[in-house]
């Protein structure tokens, strides 16, 4: 009591001599009494340090004497958890997360024996961790926070039969001290252990579920951690429903959770502080409610999910109710049971929210999954799905029109989906899609779209057939005009009076009719001067200029893009292409990398083959086929420039063609 030296130093000096027969040696008796005194004096002052010292002393004597290791175990356990509960004393320092509970249990249960001692250690730990110690000041204890970390070794070595009351008390204390996260962690550990099939563990889970459901399933917890709380509800419900005596309690639990997820009064809804993500168990919740015939609760749960998933959390959104795309079966079952009219508002709202948060592709997929076959005829389901399809397709067409992207072959599946939905469910916006499709690239989008066998085989409605017919004729006209032109001509990129711009870097590019873009890595301070030099071409909309950083970092680039094309004879092509290969490693890159002299004949043969395929899809009316064969689109691209006098020659050709057709009137 008067020395600063640890009392365990003296304990370490006792020489251990094995007992002879049933008589205990004097050294062992001295060692046992010293251990009791040392632990009792130190544990009250600092439980954690005493527990660490117990581990050191135990492993020191274990190899020398089994009896000594048992003596030291009993001495420590008697101090930590006295046999007489009335003799327990509150330590000066709190037993918190620093306490080495796992090390203590590992030492006591090292030989798979002494289960009762292990149980007493856990009982003492639970009691000590709930006491208001001097070191806590005005704070309150946190409860047995370390218990979840030792559950594996405790269940394996001690057994569920001895742990049931301890675990129930631990969860109850954690909830009492508002330490819900640790209580949830402990319950999750118990649930994972129950999957092994131990009946005692299942009983523990059921008791815990009934004990903590009302404390842990509340509005505040759901708003802070919606996914975790929903998973906890499902876990507790599954444990409780195994016992038929809990039926009334299970029904109450279901109603309580749905009230939290979707309050009856919409005005009382609160935004979650944590975003609902893709892990939210919406399917499990709906399946549970549908299996029990609680369709109205299922409708409310669906409404709650759509609203919660559409709220912004810290200026971030998950993209709306994206989980609905994978819930075709439960949604259809719910709608068939209650009537499609009752769920019309929530279904339409979900499409609007998906479109609002730029999840249009998922909105299209969702409509496609739940829409009925058109052959079923007019019904409420078809009417509602048609309304949903109109909203999604209208938004997608708008995005197609406004965005510079969606022009490559990788976007073809989305165009197919829009065309199929428009043709079958919302023909009112078919003209919008046709107008958009006529501006698309024939090679990348239009031709593959119109020659898709699966899409054409599903075109059973008049609107779908008419849309395909109109686009097919348009595609045939374009291909026919390209095939009708000479293979010795090419569509080139042109700039008026390009020879007037003699810049040492991009002067050759402006005159080179094979190249569309010129990308130059150059310091940003020079960009304004380049724009001033090219200002006339920019205002005339013959080129665009862009100052940017690839991947938003690194050196700046200056990019020039030509906008106008014309038909040019290969013999008159202004070309300065070389065999040099351009890459991002070089300072300058021009696109396309190939020369028109090399690709013109190949493209002509490709157009001819595509035209032959498209003709097979033209309507049976021979007049339309003849129209596709004879029509030559009259636009600026068909003017073939063969030299300096190319424009005058092109005008003369047009005048002569008009005279032959009787379209020129002589004015006297």
C-alpha positions as CSV (number, residue, x, y, z in Angstrom):
1,X,0.0,0.0,0.0
2,X,2.9,2.4,0.7
3,X,5.2,1.3,-2.2
4,X,5.0,2.4,-5.8
5,X,6.4,-0.9,-7.0
6,X,3.8,-3.2,-8.6
7,X,2.8,-5.9,-6.2
8,X,3.3,-8.5,-9.0
9,X,7.1,-8.1,-8.7
10,X,7.0,-10.0,-5.5
11,X,4.6,-12.6,-6.9
12,X,7.2,-13.3,-9.7
13,X,9.9,-14.0,-7.1
14,X,8.0,-16.9,-5.6
15,X,9.7,-20.2,-6.7
16,X,7.1,-22.7,-7.7
17,X,7.7,-26.3,-6.5
18,X,5.3,-29.0,-7.5
19,X,3.1,-30.5,-4.8
20,X,3.8,-34.0,-3.5
21,X,0.6,-36.1,-3.4
22,X,-2.4,-34.4,-2.0
23,X,-0.4,-32.0,0.2
24,X,0.0,-28.5,-1.2
25,X,3.5,-27.1,-1.0
26,X,4.2,-24.1,1.1
27,X,5.3,-22.1,-1.9
28,X,2.0,-22.8,-3.7
29,X,0.1,-21.6,-0.7
30,X,2.1,-18.4,-0.5
31,X,1.8,-17.9,-4.3
32,X,-2.0,-18.3,-4.0
33,X,-2.4,-15.8,-1.2
34,X,-0.1,-13.3,-2.9
35,X,-2.0,-13.5,-6.1
36,X,-5.3,-12.8,-4.3
37,X,-3.9,-9.8,-2.5
38,X,-2.2,-8.4,-5.6
39,X,-5.2,-8.6,-7.8
40,X,-7.7,-7.3,-5.2
41,X,-5.5,-4.3,-4.4
42,X,-4.8,-3.3,-8.0
43,X,-8.1,-4.2,-9.7
44,X,-10.1,-1.5,-7.8
45,X,-7.5,1.1,-8.8
46,X,-7.1,0.1,-12.5
47,X,-9.1,-2.8,-13.9
48,X,-7.5,-2.7,-17.4
49,X,-3.9,-2.7,-16.2
50,X,-4.7,-5.5,-13.7
51,X,-6.2,-7.6,-16.6
52,X,-3.1,-7.1,-18.7
53,X,-0.9,-8.1,-15.7
54,X,-3.1,-11.2,-15.2
55,X,-2.3,-12.3,-18.7
56,X,1.4,-11.8,-18.2
57,X,1.5,-13.8,-14.9
58,X,-0.7,-16.6,-16.3
59,X,1.4,-17.4,-19.3
60,X,4.6,-17.1,-17.1
61,X,3.5,-19.8,-14.6
62,X,1.5,-22.0,-17.1
63,X,4.5,-23.8,-18.4
64,X,5.9,-24.3,-14.9
65,X,2.9,-25.5,-12.9
66,X,-0.7,-26.3,-13.9
67,X,-1.9,-25.8,-10.4
68,X,-0.3,-22.3,-10.3
69,X,-2.1,-21.3,-13.4
70,X,-5.4,-22.5,-12.0
71,X,-4.7,-20.6,-8.7
72,X,-4.0,-17.4,-10.6
73,X,-7.1,-17.8,-12.7
74,X,-9.4,-18.2,-9.7
75,X,-7.7,-15.3,-7.9
76,X,-8.3,-12.9,-10.8
77,X,-11.9,-14.1,-11.5
78,X,-12.8,-13.9,-7.8
79,X,-11.8,-10.2,-7.8
80,X,-13.4,-9.4,-11.2
81,X,-16.7,-11.2,-10.4
82,X,-17.0,-12.2,-6.8
83,X,-19.2,-15.3,-6.1
84,X,-21.3,-13.1,-3.8
85,X,-22.8,-10.4,-5.9
86,X,-23.3,-8.2,-2.8
87,X,-19.5,-7.9,-2.3
88,X,-18.9,-6.3,-5.7
89,X,-17.2,-2.9,-5.5
90,X,-17.1,-0.1,-8.1
91,X,-13.6,0.6,-9.4
92,X,-12.0,4.0,-9.6
93,X,-11.4,3.7,-13.4
94,X,-14.1,2.8,-15.8
95,X,-14.1,-0.5,-17.6
96,X,-14.3,0.7,-21.2
97,X,-13.2,-0.3,-24.7
98,X,-9.6,-0.4,-23.4
99,X,-10.2,-3.4,-21.2
100,X,-8.6,-6.6,-22.7
101,X,-11.6,-8.8,-22.5
102,X,-10.5,-11.1,-25.3
103,X,-7.1,-11.7,-23.9
104,X,-8.6,-12.6,-20.5
105,X,-11.0,-15.1,-22.0
106,X,-8.3,-16.6,-24.2
107,X,-6.2,-17.2,-21.2
108,X,-9.0,-18.8,-19.1
109,X,-10.4,-20.9,-21.9
110,X,-7.0,-21.9,-23.4
111,X,-7.5,-25.6,-22.6
112,X,-11.3,-25.6,-23.5
113,X,-12.0,-25.9,-19.8
114,X,-13.2,-23.7,-17.0
115,X,-16.4,-22.7,-18.8
116,X,-17.9,-21.5,-15.5
117,X,-14.9,-19.2,-14.9
118,X,-15.4,-17.8,-18.4
119,X,-19.0,-17.1,-17.8
120,X,-18.2,-15.4,-14.5
121,X,-15.7,-13.2,-16.3
122,X,-18.4,-12.1,-18.8
123,X,-20.9,-11.5,-16.0
124,X,-18.3,-9.3,-14.1
125,X,-17.5,-7.4,-17.3
126,X,-21.1,-6.6,-18.0
127,X,-21.7,-5.4,-14.5
128,X,-18.4,-3.3,-14.3
129,X,-18.9,-1.7,-17.7
130,X,-22.3,-0.3,-16.5
131,X,-21.0,1.4,-13.3
132,X,-20.6,5.1,-12.9
133,X,-16.9,5.4,-12.0
134,X,-15.0,8.4,-10.7
135,X,-12.9,8.6,-13.9
136,X,-16.1,9.2,-16.0
137,X,-16.8,12.5,-14.4
138,X,-20.2,13.8,-15.7
139,X,-20.3,11.3,-18.5
140,X,-22.4,8.1,-18.2
141,X,-21.0,4.6,-18.9
142,X,-21.3,3.1,-22.4
143,X,-22.0,-0.5,-21.4
144,X,-20.4,-3.7,-22.5
145,X,-19.0,-2.4,-25.8
146,X,-16.4,-5.1,-26.2
147,X,-18.7,-8.1,-26.0
148,X,-19.4,-8.3,-29.7
149,X,-15.6,-8.7,-30.3
150,X,-15.4,-11.8,-28.2
151,X,-18.7,-13.5,-29.1
152,X,-17.0,-16.0,-31.4
153,X,-14.6,-17.4,-28.7
154,X,-17.3,-17.2,-26.0
155,X,-19.9,-19.1,-28.0
156,X,-17.4,-21.7,-29.1
157,X,-15.8,-22.4,-25.7
158,X,-18.6,-21.6,-23.2
159,X,-21.7,-22.4,-25.2
160,X,-25.0,-20.6,-25.8
161,X,-26.8,-22.3,-22.9
162,X,-24.6,-20.4,-20.4
163,X,-24.5,-17.1,-22.4
164,X,-28.2,-16.5,-23.0
165,X,-29.0,-14.3,-20.0
166,X,-25.6,-12.5,-20.3
167,X,-26.3,-11.5,-23.9
168,X,-29.8,-10.4,-23.3
169,X,-28.7,-8.3,-20.4
170,X,-25.8,-6.8,-22.4
171,X,-28.1,-5.7,-25.3
172,X,-30.6,-4.3,-22.8
173,X,-27.8,-2.3,-21.0
174,X,-26.4,-1.0,-24.3
175,X,-29.9,0.3,-25.3
176,X,-30.4,1.8,-21.8
177,X,-27.2,3.8,-22.2
178,X,-28.2,5.0,-25.7
179,X,-25.4,3.0,-27.2
180,X,-27.5,1.7,-30.1
181,X,-24.6,1.1,-32.6
182,X,-22.8,-1.3,-30.2
183,X,-26.1,-3.0,-29.4
184,X,-26.7,-3.4,-33.1
185,X,-23.2,-4.7,-33.7
186,X,-23.7,-7.3,-31.0
187,X,-27.1,-8.4,-32.4
188,X,-25.6,-8.7,-35.9
189,X,-22.9,-11.0,-34.5
190,X,-25.5,-13.1,-32.7
191,X,-27.5,-13.3,-35.9
192,X,-24.6,-14.4,-38.0
193,X,-23.9,-17.1,-35.4
194,X,-27.5,-18.3,-35.5
195,X,-27.1,-19.3,-39.1
196,X,-25.1,-22.3,-37.9
197,X,-28.4,-23.8,-36.7
198,X,-28.0,-23.8,-32.9
199,X,-31.4,-23.8,-31.3
200,X,-30.2,-22.0,-28.2
201,X,-28.8,-19.2,-30.4
202,X,-32.2,-18.9,-32.2
203,X,-33.9,-18.5,-28.8
204,X,-31.5,-15.8,-27.9
205,X,-32.2,-13.9,-31.2
206,X,-35.9,-14.1,-30.6
207,X,-35.6,-12.8,-27.1
208,X,-33.4,-10.0,-28.2
209,X,-35.6,-9.1,-31.1
210,X,-38.6,-8.8,-28.8
211,X,-36.6,-6.8,-26.2
212,X,-35.0,-4.3,-28.5
213,X,-37.3,-3.9,-31.5
214,X,-39.1,-0.8,-30.2
215,X,-35.9,0.7,-28.9
216,X,-33.9,0.2,-32.1
217,X,-36.5,0.6,-34.7
218,X,-37.4,4.2,-34.4
219,X,-37.8,7.2,-36.8
220,X,-34.5,8.9,-35.8
221,X,-32.4,5.8,-36.4
222,X,-34.1,5.0,-39.7
223,X,-33.5,8.5,-41.1
224,X,-29.8,8.4,-40.0
225,X,-29.2,4.8,-41.2
226,X,-32.1,3.6,-43.4
227,X,-30.4,0.6,-44.9
228,X,-29.0,-0.7,-41.6
229,X,-32.3,-0.2,-39.8
230,X,-34.3,-2.0,-42.6
231,X,-31.9,-4.9,-42.4
232,X,-32.3,-5.0,-38.6
233,X,-36.1,-5.1,-38.9
234,X,-36.0,-8.0,-41.4
235,X,-33.6,-9.9,-39.1
236,X,-35.7,-9.4,-36.0
237,X,-38.9,-10.2,-37.8
238,X,-37.5,-13.5,-39.1
239,X,-36.5,-14.6,-35.7
240,X,-39.8,-13.7,-34.1
241,X,-42.1,-15.3,-36.6
242,X,-40.6,-18.7,-35.9
243,X,-42.7,-18.8,-32.7
244,X,-46.4,-18.7,-33.3
245,X,-47.0,-17.1,-30.0
246,X,-45.3,-13.9,-31.4
247,X,-47.8,-13.4,-34.2
248,X,-49.5,-10.4,-32.6
249,X,-46.1,-8.9,-31.8
250,X,-44.9,-9.5,-35.4
251,X,-48.0,-7.8,-36.8
252,X,-47.4,-4.8,-34.6
253,X,-43.7,-4.7,-35.6
254,X,-44.6,-4.7,-39.3
255,X,-47.0,-1.8,-39.0
256,X,-44.6,0.1,-36.9
257,X,-41.8,-0.2,-39.4
258,X,-44.0,0.8,-42.4
259,X,-45.2,3.8,-40.3
260,X,-41.5,4.8,-39.9
261,X,-40.7,4.2,-43.6
262,X,-43.8,5.9,-44.9
263,X,-45.9,8.0,-42.4
264,X,-49.6,8.1,-43.0
265,X,-49.5,11.9,-43.0
266,X,-47.3,12.9,-45.9
267,X,-46.7,16.3,-44.3
268,X,-44.8,14.6,-41.4
269,X,-42.2,13.1,-43.7
270,X,-38.6,14.0,-43.0
271,X,-35.6,13.9,-45.3
272,X,-33.1,11.2,-44.4
273,X,-29.6,12.2,-43.3
274,X,-28.1,9.3,-45.1
275,X,-28.9,8.4,-48.7
276,X,-30.8,5.3,-49.6
277,X,-28.4,3.3,-51.8
278,X,-28.5,0.1,-53.9
279,X,-28.2,-2.1,-50.8
280,X,-31.5,-1.1,-49.4
281,X,-33.6,-4.3,-49.0
282,X,-36.7,-3.1,-50.8
283,X,-37.3,-6.4,-52.5
284,X,-37.2,-8.3,-49.2
285,X,-39.6,-5.8,-47.6
286,X,-42.1,-6.0,-50.4
287,X,-41.9,-9.8,-50.6
288,X,-42.5,-10.1,-46.9
289,X,-45.6,-7.8,-47.0
290,X,-47.0,-9.5,-50.2
291,X,-46.5,-13.0,-48.8
292,X,-48.6,-12.1,-45.8
293,X,-51.3,-10.4,-47.9
294,X,-50.6,-7.0,-46.5
295,X,-51.0,-5.2,-49.9
296,X,-51.9,-1.8,-48.5
297,X,-48.8,-1.8,-46.3
298,X,-46.8,-2.8,-49.4
299,X,-48.2,0.2,-51.3
300,X,-47.2,2.5,-48.5
301,X,-43.7,1.0,-48.3
302,X,-43.3,1.6,-52.1
303,X,-44.5,5.2,-51.7
304,X,-42.1,5.8,-48.9
305,X,-39.1,4.4,-50.9
306,X,-39.9,6.5,-53.9
307,X,-40.0,9.6,-51.8
308,X,-37.0,8.9,-49.7
309,X,-34.8,7.9,-52.6
310,X,-35.7,11.1,-54.4
311,X,-34.4,13.4,-51.7
312,X,-31.0,15.1,-51.9
313,X,-28.6,14.4,-49.1
314,X,-25.7,16.8,-48.7
315,X,-26.2,18.0,-52.4
316,X,-25.9,14.4,-53.6
317,X,-28.6,12.2,-55.0
318,X,-28.6,8.4,-55.6
319,X,-30.4,8.9,-58.9
320,X,-34.0,8.4,-57.8
321,X,-35.8,5.2,-57.1
322,X,-33.4,3.0,-59.2
323,X,-34.2,-0.2,-57.3
324,X,-37.6,-0.4,-59.0
325,X,-36.0,-1.6,-62.2
326,X,-35.3,-4.9,-60.6
327,X,-38.6,-5.4,-58.9
328,X,-40.9,-6.4,-61.7
329,X,-42.5,-9.4,-60.0
330,X,-43.4,-7.9,-56.6
331,X,-44.6,-4.7,-58.3
332,X,-46.9,-6.5,-60.8
333,X,-48.2,-8.7,-58.0
334,X,-49.0,-5.6,-55.9
335,X,-50.7,-3.8,-58.7
336,X,-52.7,-6.8,-59.7
337,X,-53.9,-7.3,-56.1
338,X,-54.8,-3.6,-55.4
339,X,-55.6,-2.5,-59.0
340,X,-53.3,-0.6,-61.3
341,X,-55.3,2.6,-60.7
342,X,-54.3,2.7,-57.0
343,X,-50.6,2.6,-57.8
344,X,-50.7,4.9,-60.8
345,X,-49.5,8.0,-58.9
346,X,-46.5,6.3,-57.4
347,X,-45.5,4.6,-60.6
348,X,-45.7,7.8,-62.6
349,X,-43.9,9.7,-59.9
350,X,-41.1,7.1,-59.9
351,X,-40.5,7.7,-63.6
352,X,-40.5,11.5,-63.2
353,X,-37.9,11.2,-60.4
354,X,-35.7,8.9,-62.4
355,X,-35.8,11.3,-65.3
356,X,-35.2,14.3,-63.0
357,X,-32.0,12.7,-61.5
358,X,-30.7,11.7,-64.9
359,X,-31.5,8.0,-64.6
360,X,-33.4,8.0,-67.9
361,X,-31.9,4.7,-69.1
362,X,-33.2,3.0,-65.9
363,X,-36.6,4.7,-66.4
364,X,-36.8,3.2,-69.9
365,X,-35.8,-0.2,-68.6
366,X,-38.4,0.0,-65.8
367,X,-41.2,0.8,-68.2
368,X,-40.0,-2.0,-70.6
369,X,-40.1,-4.6,-67.7
370,X,-43.6,-3.9,-66.4
371,X,-45.4,-2.9,-69.7
372,X,-47.9,-5.5,-70.9
373,X,-47.9,-7.0,-74.4
374,X,-49.7,-4.8,-76.8
375,X,-51.7,-7.8,-77.9
376,X,-53.6,-7.8,-74.6
377,X,-55.6,-4.8,-75.8
378,X,-56.6,-1.7,-73.9
379,X,-56.5,-2.0,-70.1
380,X,-55.6,0.1,-67.1
381,X,-52.1,-1.4,-67.0
382,X,-51.5,-0.5,-70.7
383,X,-52.8,3.0,-70.2
384,X,-50.6,3.7,-67.2
385,X,-47.5,2.1,-68.8
386,X,-48.1,4.2,-71.9
387,X,-48.2,7.3,-69.8
388,X,-44.9,6.3,-68.1
389,X,-43.3,5.5,-71.5
390,X,-44.3,8.9,-72.9
391,X,-42.7,10.7,-70.0
392,X,-39.5,8.6,-70.2
393,X,-39.2,8.7,-74.0
394,X,-40.0,12.4,-74.3
395,X,-37.2,13.1,-71.8
396,X,-34.8,10.8,-73.6
397,X,-35.5,12.4,-77.0
398,X,-34.9,15.8,-75.5
399,X,-31.6,14.7,-74.1
400,X,-30.7,13.1,-77.4
401,X,-31.4,16.4,-79.1
402,X,-29.6,18.7,-76.7
403,X,-26.5,16.6,-75.9
404,X,-23.5,16.4,-78.1
405,X,-23.0,12.8,-77.0
406,X,-25.3,9.9,-77.9
407,X,-23.9,9.9,-81.4
408,X,-21.8,6.8,-81.4
409,X,-22.5,3.1,-82.0
410,X,-22.3,2.4,-78.3
411,X,-25.6,4.4,-77.8
412,X,-27.5,2.2,-80.3
413,X,-29.2,0.0,-77.6
414,X,-30.8,3.1,-76.1
415,X,-32.1,4.2,-79.4
416,X,-33.6,0.8,-80.0
417,X,-35.3,0.9,-76.7
418,X,-36.8,4.3,-77.3
419,X,-38.0,3.4,-80.8
420,X,-39.7,0.2,-79.5
421,X,-41.4,2.0,-76.6
422,X,-42.5,4.9,-78.9
423,X,-43.9,2.6,-81.6
424,X,-45.8,0.4,-79.2
425,X,-46.9,2.6,-76.3
426,X,-46.7,6.3,-77.1
427,X,-47.1,6.9,-80.8
428,X,-48.0,10.5,-80.1
429,X,-44.3,11.4,-79.9
430,X,-43.3,9.3,-82.9
431,X,-42.8,12.5,-85.0
432,X,-40.3,13.8,-82.5
433,X,-38.3,10.6,-82.7
434,X,-38.4,10.5,-86.5
435,X,-37.2,14.1,-86.7
436,X,-34.3,13.3,-84.4
437,X,-33.5,10.0,-86.1
438,X,-33.2,11.7,-89.5
439,X,-30.3,13.8,-88.2
440,X,-28.3,10.8,-86.9
441,X,-25.3,9.2,-88.5
442,X,-26.3,6.6,-91.0
443,X,-23.3,4.3,-90.4
444,X,-23.3,4.5,-86.6
445,X,-27.0,4.6,-85.6
446,X,-29.6,4.8,-88.4
447,X,-28.6,1.8,-90.6
448,X,-28.0,-0.6,-87.6
449,X,-31.3,0.5,-86.0
450,X,-33.4,-0.1,-89.1
451,X,-31.8,-3.5,-89.9
452,X,-32.2,-4.9,-86.4
453,X,-34.1,-8.2,-86.9
454,X,-35.5,-8.4,-83.4
455,X,-36.8,-4.9,-83.5
456,X,-38.6,-5.4,-86.8
457,X,-40.1,-8.7,-85.7
458,X,-41.7,-7.0,-82.7
459,X,-43.2,-4.2,-84.8
460,X,-46.9,-5.3,-84.6
461,X,-48.6,-1.9,-84.2
462,X,-49.4,0.5,-87.1
463,X,-47.4,3.3,-85.4
464,X,-44.3,1.2,-85.2
465,X,-44.6,0.1,-88.8
466,X,-45.2,3.6,-90.1
467,X,-42.2,4.9,-88.1
468,X,-39.9,2.2,-89.4
469,X,-41.2,2.8,-93.0
470,X,-40.6,6.5,-92.9
471,X,-37.1,6.1,-91.5
472,X,-36.3,3.3,-93.9
473,X,-37.2,5.5,-96.9
474,X,-35.1,8.3,-95.5
475,X,-32.1,6.0,-95.0
476,X,-32.6,4.6,-98.5
477,X,-32.6,8.1,-100.0
478,X,-29.3,9.0,-98.2
479,X,-27.6,5.8,-99.2
480,X,-28.9,6.1,-102.8
481,X,-27.5,9.7,-103.1
482,X,-24.1,8.5,-101.9
483,X,-24.1,5.5,-104.2
484,X,-25.2,7.7,-107.2
485,X,-22.2,9.9,-106.8
486,X,-19.0,8.8,-108.5
487,X,-16.6,6.7,-106.5
488,X,-13.9,9.1,-107.7
489,X,-15.5,11.8,-105.5
490,X,-15.5,12.2,-101.8
491,X,-17.2,14.2,-99.0
492,X,-14.4,16.6,-97.9
493,X,-14.1,19.2,-95.2
494,X,-14.0,22.6,-96.7
495,X,-13.2,26.2,-95.6
496,X,-13.9,29.2,-97.8
497,X,-10.7,31.0,-98.8
498,X,-8.5,28.7,-96.7
499,X,-5.4,29.7,-98.6
500,X,-5.7,33.2,-97.0
501,X,-4.8,31.8,-93.5
502,X,-1.0,31.1,-93.7
503,X,-0.3,30.1,-90.1
504,X,2.9,28.1,-89.5
505,X,1.0,25.6,-87.4
506,X,-2.5,25.2,-88.6
507,X,-2.4,26.8,-92.1
508,X,-1.9,23.4,-93.8
509,X,-4.7,21.9,-91.8
510,X,-7.2,24.6,-92.9
511,X,-6.4,23.8,-96.5
512,X,-6.3,20.0,-96.1
513,X,-9.8,18.8,-97.0
514,X,-9.1,15.3,-95.5
515,X,-8.9,16.4,-91.9
516,X,-11.7,17.5,-89.7
517,X,-10.0,18.3,-86.3
518,X,-6.7,19.8,-85.4
519,X,-5.7,19.2,-81.7
520,X,-2.6,21.1,-80.6
521,X,-0.8,21.0,-77.3
522,X,0.2,24.6,-76.7
523,X,0.5,27.1,-73.8
524,X,-2.8,28.7,-72.7
525,X,-1.5,32.2,-73.0
526,X,-1.4,31.8,-76.9
527,X,-5.0,30.6,-77.2
528,X,-6.6,34.1,-77.3
529,X,-4.3,35.1,-80.2
530,X,-5.3,32.0,-82.2
531,X,-9.0,32.8,-81.7
532,X,-8.4,36.3,-82.9
533,X,-6.7,35.0,-86.0
534,X,-9.6,32.6,-86.8
535,X,-12.4,35.0,-85.7
536,X,-13.8,35.4,-89.2
537,X,-14.1,31.7,-89.7
538,X,-15.7,31.3,-86.2
539,X,-18.3,34.0,-86.8
540,X,-19.1,32.5,-90.2
541,X,-19.6,29.1,-88.5
542,X,-17.1,27.3,-90.6
543,X,-15.1,26.2,-87.6
544,X,-15.2,25.9,-83.8
545,X,-12.3,26.4,-81.4
546,X,-11.9,24.9,-78.0
547,X,-9.4,25.5,-75.2
548,X,-9.3,22.6,-72.8
549,X,-7.3,20.2,-70.7
550,X,-7.6,16.5,-71.5
551,X,-9.0,14.7,-68.4
552,X,-9.3,18.1,-66.7
553,X,-5.5,18.2,-65.9
554,X,-2.1,18.6,-67.4
555,X,-1.1,20.8,-70.4
556,X,-3.6,22.9,-72.2
557,X,-4.7,22.0,-75.8
558,X,-6.2,24.1,-78.5
559,X,-8.6,22.3,-80.8
560,X,-10.0,23.4,-84.2
561,X,-13.0,21.6,-85.7
562,X,-14.3,22.2,-89.3
563,X,-18.1,22.3,-89.7
564,X,-18.8,22.3,-93.5
565,X,-18.5,19.6,-96.1
566,X,-18.7,19.4,-99.9
567,X,-18.3,16.8,-102.6
568,X,-14.9,17.0,-104.2
569,X,-13.4,15.0,-107.1
570,X,-10.4,13.1,-105.8
571,X,-8.3,14.6,-108.6
572,X,-9.0,18.1,-107.3
573,X,-8.8,17.2,-103.6
574,X,-6.7,19.6,-101.6
575,X,-4.6,17.2,-99.5
576,X,-1.4,17.4,-97.6
577,X,-1.6,14.0,-95.8
578,X,1.5,12.1,-95.1
579,X,2.4,8.7,-93.7
580,X,3.1,10.2,-90.3
581,X,1.2,8.6,-87.4
582,X,-0.3,11.0,-84.9
583,X,-0.7,10.1,-81.2
584,X,-1.3,11.8,-77.9
585,X,2.5,11.5,-77.3
586,X,3.0,14.1,-80.1
587,X,2.3,17.8,-79.8
588,X,-0.2,17.8,-82.6
589,X,-2.9,15.3,-83.6
590,X,-5.3,15.6,-86.6
591,X,-8.4,13.5,-87.3
592,X,-9.3,11.4,-89.2
593,X,-5.9,9.8,-89.5
594,X,-6.7,8.3,-92.9
595,X,-6.6,10.1,-96.3
596,X,-9.8,10.4,-98.4
597,X,-7.9,9.1,-101.4
598,X,-7.5,5.8,-99.6
599,X,-11.0,5.4,-98.2
600,X,-13.3,6.8,-100.9
601,X,-13.7,3.6,-103.0
602,X,-14.1,1.4,-99.9
603,X,-16.9,3.7,-98.5
604,X,-18.6,3.7,-101.9
605,X,-18.8,-0.1,-101.9
606,X,-20.0,-0.1,-98.3
607,X,-22.8,2.3,-99.1
608,X,-23.9,0.2,-102.1
609,X,-24.1,-3.0,-99.9
610,X,-26.1,-1.2,-97.3
611,X,-28.5,0.2,-99.9
612,X,-29.2,-3.3,-101.1
613,X,-30.0,-4.4,-97.6
614,X,-32.2,-1.4,-96.9
615,X,-34.2,-1.9,-100.1
616,X,-35.4,-5.3,-98.8
617,X,-37.1,-3.5,-95.9
618,X,-38.9,-0.9,-98.0
619,X,-42.7,-1.2,-98.1
620,X,-44.1,-3.5,-100.7
621,X,-45.5,-0.6,-102.7
622,X,-43.4,-0.6,-105.9
623,X,-43.7,3.2,-106.1
624,X,-41.8,3.6,-102.9
625,X,-39.1,1.2,-104.0
626,X,-38.8,3.1,-107.3
627,X,-38.7,6.4,-105.4
628,X,-35.8,5.1,-103.3
629,X,-34.0,3.9,-106.4
630,X,-34.5,7.1,-108.4
631,X,-34.3,9.8,-105.7
632,X,-31.1,11.7,-105.3
633,X,-31.0,14.0,-102.3
634,X,-30.5,17.6,-103.5
635,X,-28.2,19.3,-101.0
636,X,-24.9,21.0,-101.0
637,X,-23.1,17.8,-100.4
638,X,-23.9,16.7,-104.0
639,X,-22.1,19.6,-105.5
640,X,-18.8,18.2,-106.9
641,X,-16.0,20.7,-107.0
642,X,-13.4,19.8,-109.7
643,X,-11.3,22.9,-109.7
644,X,-11.4,26.7,-109.4
645,X,-14.5,27.0,-111.4
646,X,-16.3,24.3,-109.4
647,X,-19.0,26.5,-108.1
648,X,-20.0,27.9,-111.5
649,X,-20.0,24.4,-113.0
650,X,-22.2,23.2,-110.2
651,X,-24.7,26.0,-110.8
652,X,-24.8,25.3,-114.5
653,X,-25.5,21.7,-113.9
654,X,-28.4,22.5,-111.7
655,X,-29.9,25.0,-114.2
656,X,-29.7,22.4,-117.0
657,X,-31.3,19.8,-114.8
658,X,-34.1,22.2,-114.0
659,X,-34.6,23.1,-117.7
660,X,-34.9,19.4,-118.6
661,X,-37.5,18.9,-115.9
662,X,-39.5,21.9,-117.2
663,X,-39.0,23.9,-113.9
664,X,-37.5,27.0,-115.6
665,X,-39.9,29.7,-116.8
666,X,-38.6,32.3,-119.3
667,X,-39.7,35.8,-118.3
668,X,-40.2,38.1,-121.3
